[in-house]
Amino acid sequence: MKLPISLVINTKNCEKTLERSLKSANFADEIVVVDMKSTDRTVAIAKRYAKKVYFYPDVGYVEPARNFAIAKAKNQWIFVLDADEEIPPDLAEKISHLIAQKSECNCFFIPRKNIIFGKWIQKTGWWPDFQPRLFKKAAVTWKEAVHSLPEITGNTEYLPADQKLAIIHHNYASISDYLLRLDRYTSIAATGKPSVQQFSSAALINRFNQELAKRLFLEKGFEEGIHGVALSFLQAMYQFVAYLKVWELSGRKDDVGTLTETLCQIEEMKQTLAYWIADYKIQHTTGLSAWWWRVRRRGKF
């Protein structure tokens, strides 16, 4: 028996992944597909699984088309699925229970299992990666900024961070895939930023440094080997490039900082790395060695 839920999916040239996504959604009594000018077999595949296939202008990213797609759904309950995602059986069963219990919750945040460069990434800030995907139609309105979260009215709940209940996201398949999307998304994000802005080398380095420290150490990316280290540096590079694209659109203004400030920021990068290395050593050593690293972390040597 199909569930009284509308599965909403936006598409653009996703013939390699779409069928897997739609097959995983066969529990829904309605599938709504909104395509953004695909030039491959995406639309033909969509029509095999969905009675409702609509079209929306291609603006380079999905958020502006979300509300349009949701408006086409007939059911009170909506599940938003991306074309490179799939719903495992345990999650489908959980969705059935959530709908049946007539919950007062308006929106459920679902964990998402990101497969990046062929591996499930559990650190580097990618797990449990909660996403607001199951909700009552009137409770959610998507903002139009790239990678934005929706505005939600009413109560929200989070499912357990259990991989059996997680959306499976076949994310970046390759380094080239990551770089292509980095270029596209940073260009979109930079558009519309204030044209009058001061720029400095020190601020540019700081932006890279902060993101790298967060991903590599605070979120323990280095513990996932080359996958985590690669992602940490790539995501720091995302912030670096995004800053530079705003600078470029603003006319490539001269550096408002000084050479001293730039060198200080480079020194800060070295100190940040030293701090986190010492912090890791403290957690993984004992006795005199741990004491020594505590001293090092305080910057005494």
C-alpha positions, -999 to 999 in steps of 0.1 A, spaced: 0 0 0 13 34 -10 18 61 17 -2 94 14 30 114 8 43 134 -22 79 127 -32 93 159 -47 125 158 -68 142 185 -89 163 173 -118 190 185 -143 210 161 -165 209 133 -139 202 102 -161 229 82 -143 214 85 -108 177 94 -112 163 59 -117 179 47 -85 164 76 -66 129 71 -80 129 34 -74 138 40 -37 107 63 -35 81 37 -47 64 38 -13 50 73 -21 15 75 -37 27 106 -57 60 115 -73 65 151 -86 95 158 -108 105 193 -118 131 194 -145 155 223 -152 161 220 -189 179 186 -190 195 177 -223 200 140 -216 175 111 -208 165 126 -175 129 136 -185 123 102 -203 133 84 -171 112 106 -149 81 100 -170 84 62 -164 80 68 -126 61 101 -122 27 112 -136 36 148 -128 66 161 -146 70 199 -148 97 223 -161 114 252 -145 141 276 -159 176 265 -153 193 290 -129 223 268 -121 212 255 -87 181 240 -73 167 262 -45 145 286 -66 127 256 -80 120 239 -47 88 260 -38 75 255 -74 78 218 -71 63 216 -36 33 237 -48 25 210 -74 22 183 -48 -13 171 -37 -5 156 -3 -1 172 31 31 154 37 61 161 15 94 144 12 121 162 -8 147 140 -24 176 150 -46 183 132 -79 216 118 -65 200 105 -33 181 73 -23 159 63 5 168 30 22 141 6 33 144 13 70 140 50 64 109 43 43 94 23 71 102 50 96 85 76 74 54 54 74 53 53 112 59 91 115 29 98 92 7 73 108 12 86 143 -4 120 134 25 138 149 22 175 159 57 179 144 57 200 112 92 191 100 115 162 105 153 165 100 167 134 84 204 123 87 222 120 54 250 96 46 273 113 21 293 91 -2 323 112 -14 351 100 -36 337 65 -31 336 65 7 310 72 34 324 103 51 317 103 88 339 132 98 351 165 83 316 179 92 297 156 69 279 134 94 251 132 105 244 161 81 207 165 91 184 178 64 148 191 66 132 167 41 100 153 56 74 181 64 39 193 61 33 212 30 22 245 45 51 246 71 81 250 49 92 277 24 126 274 7 148 305 4 163 311 -30 200 314 -21 223 286 -31 226 259 -4 201 277 18 179 261 44 141 267 44 120 288 67 100 264 90 70 272 110 59 250 139 76 221 158 106 203 144 122 169 153 154 151 145 156 115 137 184 95 154 218 97 138 215 61 126 229 52 91 199 28 86 176 59 88 198 81 67 193 93 32 221 79 10 237 108 -9 259 98 -38 278 131 -35 310 141 -53 320 112 -74 355 126 -83 379 155 -77 368 169 -111 332 168 -100 340 187 -69 360 213 -87 333 218 -113 307 224 -87 331 246 -66 335 269 -96 297 270 -103 286 275 -67 312 301 -58 303 321 -89 266 320 -80 273 329 -44 295 359 -54 268 374 -76 249 401 -59 274 407 -31 281 443 -22 303 460 -48 318 484 -23 340 462 0 375 463 13 398 433 6 431 422 20 455 394 17 453 389 55 416 384 53 419 360 24 445 339 43 424 340 75 393 327 56 413 297 43 429 291 77 397 291 97 379 267 74 409 243 72 413 243 110 376 235 115 375 207 89 409 191 95 411 193 133 379 204 150 358 180 129 387 155 127 390 153 90 426 141 93 414 109 110 397 97 78 429 95 59 433 109 24 396 113 20 392 135 50 424 155 44 415 160 7 380 173 17 393 195 44 417 213 20 391 214 -8 365 230 14 390 255 27 398 262 -10 360 268 -16 361 296 10 393 310 -6 379 310 -41 345 325 -30 363 354 -14 384 360 -45 354 359 -68 337 387 -48 370 406 -50 371 401 -88 335 412 -92 342 443 -72 369 454 -96 400 437 -82 406 465 -57 440 471 -42 449 454 -9 439 476 20 461 456 44 498 458 51 526 434 45 529 431 83 493 420 86 497 394 59 528 380 76 510 380 109 481 360 94 506 335 80 521 332 114 486 327 129 481 298 105 513 282 118 502 287 154 467 273 147 482 241 133 506 238 162 477 242 187 456 215 171 486 191 168 493 196 205 456 191 213 456 158 195 488 146 213 473 155 247 443 132 240 465 103 228 493 104 253 497 101 291 519 111 320 549 134 313 543 133 276 508 146 280 520 173 304 546 184 278 520 187 251 498 208 274 526 232 278 531 232 240 494 239 234 496 269 257 524 282 234 551 282 260 576 266 237 
